[in-house]
């Protein structure tokens, strides 16, 4: 806690146009005592502080320079997260203070668990990781208080599993992750731990392949969404960059040149690229991108294959199938996306491509 008593004594004395000698006379002390107060070498007695505040017509808080912090749980966690963000070790000290003040608050207990997990993971500090586990287990008991939709009991068990793995208790951690692996949310961590920590690559493969598939779908959806978001803000060059990034990901994951579900995704990404190019006046480039969109869509629709085994690097069972809400055909999906974009020039160019054929 930083007080500004020395600075304030000097400031308020000068406001009253008093010398150090004159202020010393008011409180019956030596000039040297006032000098020490104003330089922070000593502090007045409590009685003198109260009398001084009265003399300057201010409160003791103002004289001390103390401002009461907002110590409600949400504000407390905001401060703790700022400490944690800069990896300031004071976060751990302040976390313990918060836990003593709010021992039964889910927000505080779970938030402090995350802080201990962050510090413990990076420094491989067993004591900090054990404290994180203790707080995570406590937060599960308090989960009924949770009103943050981004936090779930499954997620907390995931944090617990990772903490045990970092402690070297791999089987215990993996058991927790596997039991709470809803929709494959921990596939990547399970697979990596099996391959790296336990040297069981064959067991790891299905988890890692499923994680790759899930990640691709999420990345493509994010690229599409971000492109539309940036475009709506007029950041069309940025929108084009994220679309091209999505295309690179998809191309890098195609196992071979045979038509597959990835072609349907590429058709959509080229349509989005054309949208951004049309907005920045690159009409010829946009028409070319639409031709590519039509070509990829025709390739897929000529021999539609929703098999998940098309992904490079992933070893998925032949029976694994993908599904989407884009449209029953790739051409329908592209047409539907172009209609939703409400870009008249893009729509006109798309109709021209359909009338005259693609590249």
N, C-alpha and C positions, 0 to 999 in steps of 0.2 A: 504494500500500500504506500503510495507516494503522497506525502503531505507538503503543502507549500507555506508552512508557518513562517519560515525565515523571510521568504520573498514578500509575504503579505504584511508582516510587521513593518518592513521597510517601505512598502508601497503606501500603506495607510498612514504611516508617519509623515511621508512626504506630501500626501494629499492634505494633511492638516498643517503643512508648512512648519513642521517641528524639527529641531535638531535632535541628534541622539542624546545630547546633554539634557534638553528640555523633556524628552520622553522619560529619561532616567529619573528626573525630578518628580514626575507625575506618579511613578510607582515606587519611589524610594529605593532605587537601586543605583549602582554605579554606571557611568557611561560605558565602561568596559563590558558590563553585563549586556547592555543593549547591543553593543557591537557584536558580541558573541551570538546573541539571538538572531541578528540579521545575517550573519554569515553561516549559520547552522552549526556553530561550534558547541552551542548549548541550547537548552530549551527552558523557557520560563516555567516556574511552578504552576500547578493547576490553578491555584488561587489567582495568580497574576494573569493567566490566560483568560479567565472569566472576567476579571476586572478590565483587562485590555479590550475585550470584545465589547463590554459595556461602554468603555470610553470612546471607542470608534463607532458606536451605534450599529453594530453588526452582530450576527449570531456567532457562537463559538465555531460552528461548522464552517462558516465563511472565513473566519480568521485562520482556521487550520487548513483551509483549502480542500476540505473533504466533500466529495459528492457521492451520495449514496447510490450504489449500483442497483440496476434492475436484476434482482436475484430470483425471478420467477423461473421455473424449469426451462421454458423455451429460450429465454434470454441467456440463462446459464449455459445451456448446450451450445448456443451460438458462439459464446466466448470460448468455450472449450474446443470447439471445432476450428476456430481461428488459430488457437495455440497448436492444435494438432496439424493443421495445414502447413504451418511453418516448421513442424517437428520441434516445437519448443517443449522441452521436458517439463516445464511448469504445468503442462496439461495434466500430467499424472497427479501432481500435488493438488491442483484445483479440482480434479475429478474426485479425489478422496473427500475433499471438503463438501462437494456437492452430494456425494453419497451419504455422508453423515447427516446432511440437512434434509435430503429427500430419499431415505432408504427404501421407500416402497413406491417410488415413482417409476413406472415403466420407461418413460422417456429418458430419465436420468440414468437408470440402471443399464438399459440397453445401449444408450449413447456412450456411457463410460466404458462398457464392455468393448465397443468398437475402438475406442481410443487405446485401451490396453492391447487389443489385438493388433492394431497398427504398429505400435511401438515394439511389442513383443515379436512380431513377425519379422520386422526389419533388423532387429538386433539379436534375434534368436535368444531372447531372454526368457528363461523358463519361468521365473517368478511372475513376470508380466503376463505370459501366456496362461499360467494357472489362474491368475486373477481374472483374466478375460473369461475363462471357462466358468469360473464361479459366478461371475456376473451374468453370463449368458444363460446359465441354468436358472438363475434367479429371475431373469427377464421372462423366461417361459412361464413361470408361475404367475407373472404379472401381465401376461399377454392380453387379458380381458380389457385392460385399460387402453390398449393400443388403438389409435385412430388414424394412423399413418398407413394408407393403402399400399405403400411401397415396402412395408415391413410385414412379414408373415412368419408363422411358426416354422414353416419349412425353411425359410431363409435363415432363421436363428439356428436351426439344427445344422444347416450348411456351414455356418460360422463355427459352430462347435466341432464339426467334423474336420474342418481345415485346421483348427487350433490343435487338435489331437495329432493330426498328421505332422504339423510343424514341430511338435514335441517328440516326434519319432514313434508315436503310438499309432502306426499306420493302420493296422487291422481294426482298431477301435474307431478311428476316424472314418475309414472306408465303410464300415458297417453302418455308421450313422448316415453317411451320405447316400448309400444305396437304399436304405429304408425310407428316406425322405426325398428320393430323386423324382419328384412329380414332373411329368412331361419332359424328363431328361435334363432338368435344369443344372444338374451337377455332372453331366457326362464328361465334360472336358477335364474337370478336376479329378474325377475318379480315374479316367483313362491315363492321364498324365502321371498320377501317383503310382498306378499299377506298373506303368512302363518305366518310370524313372526311379522311384523309390524301392519298389519291390522286384524289379527286373522280371515282370510277368507280361511281356508284350502281347502274347496271344490272347490273354484275358482282357488286355486293354483295348484291343483293336475295335470290337463292336462299339465300345463307349466312345472312342475317339472318332470313328466314322460317323456315328449318329450326331456327335457334337459338331463335326464339320458341316454336315447337312443342315442342322439347325442354324448354325452360324451364317451359312450362305443365304438362307431364306431371310434371316434378320437383316443382314447387310444389304441385300437387294431392296428389301422393303424400306430400309432407312435411306438408301440412296435415292429411291423414287420420291419418298416423302420430303427429303431435304431439298431435292431439286425443285419441287413444286413450291416449297416454302421460300427458298431463295428467290425464285422467279416472281413470286407474289410481292416481294419486297423491292423488286427492280434490280436485284443482284444477279443478273442473267449470266454473266461470265462465271460467277461462283456456282450457279446452278449447272452450267455446262461442265465445269470441272468435276463436280460430284457424280454426274451421269457417266462421264468418261472413266472415272475411277470404278464405278459399278461394272461397266463393260469389261474393263481389264480383269476384274475379279472373276467374272463369268467365263471369259475366254480362257483364263488360266486354269479353270476347273473342268473344262471339257476334256473328256477322256480321249476322244478321237473326232474325226470330221463327220461322223454319222449324226443324223438329226436326232435330237433329244429334247427333253423339257427345258434345258438351258437356252435353246433357240427361241422358245416362247418368251423367256425373260429378256433376251437380247433384243427381240422385236420391240418390246415395250420401251427399253432403254434408248433405242435409236429414235423412237417416236418422241420421247422426251427431249432428246438432243436436238431434234428438228424444231421443237417448240422454242427452245432457248435461242437457237440460231435465227429463227424467224423473227424473234423479238428484237434482236440486235442488228437486224438488217442483212443477215447472211442468207439470202434467199436460195442461192444455188447450192450452198452447203446443206441447207435445210432440206431441199428437195432430194439431194443425194442420200441424206440420213433416212428420209422416208422410204426411199427405194430399198435401202438395206433393211429397214423395218419390215417392208412387204416381203422381201426375199426370205428373211428368217422365219416370218410367219407362214409363208407358203411351204417352206422346208418342213416345218413341224406339222402343219396340217396335212401334208401329203402322207406322212407316216407318223402319226402321233404316238409318242412313247413317254409314259409318265413313270417309267422305272427309275428308282433312286440309284440304281447301280451305274448310271451314266457319269457320276461324279468321279473325277480323277482324284487319287489319293484315298478315297473312301472305299472300303470293302463292305458293301451292304448286301443283304440277301436278295436274290432275284425277285422274291415275292414282295419286296418293299416298294410301295408306290407313293408318288407325290400327288398332292391335290392343291387346287387353288380356287379363288373366287373371281378370277380374272375374266372368265368367259369360256364357253364350251369349245371354242377354237381360238387359235392365236390371232387370226384376222379379226374376229369379233372383239378380242381383248384390245387390240391396237385401236380399232375404230371407237370402242367405248372410251378409251383413255383420251383420244383426240377430242371427242365430243365433250368430255368433262373439262378439258383444258380451256374451252371457250375462246379459242384463238382462230378467228375467221380466216386469216391468211393460211394458217396451218391446215385447216379443214379443206380449203380450196386446193391447196397443193396436194393433199392426200387424195382427193377425188381425181386430180389430174394423174397421179401415179397409178391409181386403179384403172383409169381409162386407157392409158398408154402403155401400161406394163412397167415392171420394175427393171433394175439394172440387168 
